Amino acid sequence: MNNITNRYIEGLLAGDETVIKEIYAKLYPKIKRYVISARGNEDDALDVFHDALMYFMTQKGKTSEILSFEPYFFTVSKNLWKKTLNSKVIKKEVTTLIDKETNLSLFVLEQNCFDLYIEKFNKLSLNCKEVLNLYFNGLSYDDIVKEKDYASINTVRQRVFKCRSKLIKLIKADAQYQKIKRWR
C-alpha cells in the first residue's frame, strides 16, 4: 500500500474532513464523467460518490489489501452505478422505492465477493493469470492459441479448465467464502 492510499484510507476511517475534501476534489470529477456517460446525471454521480465513501467507511479492517486507492475507489463507484442501473425500474404509472440500506448491504456483499475473487486470482501462477485474463476478456480459443503460442485449441481448453478449477478451489477453501455463501 502506498503512502497516498494509506493516507486516504486512514483519513476516511477517521472522518478527516481535509482528506475527504481532497478525495472529493480528485476523484469526484472522474466518477461524475463516468456516471453521466453511462446514462446518469450529476445527482446520480453524487449519490454514487457518497455511497462509495460510505462503503469505505464501513470496511474497517478490510482495507489492508488495497494496493492503490484511486483505481479501487473508481471500481467500487463503477460497480455501485451498475448496480443502481440494474435495480432501476422504469414504469410510467408506478414508481418503485429502493431501500438504500438494503441496496448498500447487497453491494457490500457483492464487493466482498469481488475482493475475494481478486485475492485468489492474484495467487495463481503468472501463466494462469494471463490465460484466464484473455479468456475472461472474451478472446476465442483460436486467438489465445496465437497470443500465447500454444500448440492447439485443446491445449488452451485444458489450460483454461485447469486454471479455472484451481481458482475455484482457492476461493472455496477460504473461510471468507463460507461466510459469503451463508449470506447469499
Secondary structure, DSSP 4 states (H G I P E B T S, - for coil): --HHHHHHHHHHHHT-HHHHHHHHHHHHHHHHHHHHHTT--HHHHHHHHHHHHHHHHT-TTS-TT-S-HHHHHHHHHHHHHHHHHHH----SS------HHHHHHHHHHHHHHHHHHHHHHTTS-HHHHHHHHHHHTT--HHHHHHHHT-S-HHHHHHHHHHHHHHHHHHHHHSHHHHHHHHH-
